[in-house]
């Protein structure tokens, strides 16, 4: 979990995308290829927000699983293209 006071959604998305990009890499070991990546979810709130901590974490968790699903699709597409 990362708390970033003063970040709006776009700023948070940009920063997390940069971190994810820097962590993403391929590792080739003999005939096997391992791909490492990071999924993330963002939830923003303002000072007048009355959403509970569980609600905020639930929203971020949901978005993280959406990102995880997108990463799986991207990985499958990349593997298919590499096999051509």
N, C-alpha and C positions, 0 to 999 in steps of 0.2 A: 504494500500500500504506500502510496505517495500522496502527501498533502502539499498542495502548492498554492498558498494564499496569493491572491492577485492575478492568477492565471485565468483567462477565460477559456472556453472550450477549444478555440482555434490554437491558442498558445500552447495549451496542454497537449493537444493532438500533435502539433509540430514537434514539440520536445520529446514526447514518447516515441514518435516515429523515428526521430534521430537516434534515440537510444536503441530501439529495436533494430534499426539498420546496422548500427555498429556491433550489435551482438550476433547478427545473422552471419553464419558462415557454413561452408561445406568442409567436411573432414573425410578424407579418403584414406581408408585403411585396407590394404590389400585390394580385394575385389569389391569391398563394400563402401557405400557412400552414406554418410550420416549428415543430415542437414539440421542445424540448430537454428531456432528462431524464437521469438518472444511474441506473445499475444497480450493485448492490454485492453482495458475498458476505462472509460472516463465518465465521471458524473460531476457536474458542476452545480454549485449552490451559491446563492447570494446571502447576504447577512440577514435578510428578512425571511429566509426560507424556513419553513416549519416541518420539513421532512425529517424523520428520525434517522439516526445513524444507520440502523438496519436498512432503511429504505434507500439511503444513498449508496451503501455498499452493495445492496441488491441490484441497483441500476448499473453500477460499474461492473459487477460480476456478470450480468446479462450481456453487456456490451463486450466484455472480454471473451465470452463464449461465441459471440457473433464473429469476432475477430479471429478466434481460433478456427472456426469453420472456414472463413475466407482463406486463412493460411493453408489449410488442408487442400482446398481446391487449387490454389496457386501452385502448391507443391506437386500435386498430381499432374497438372498441366505442364509444369516444367519437366517432370520426369518423362511424360509422353513426348514432348518436343525433343528432348535429349535422346530419346530412343530412335528417332527417325533417321 
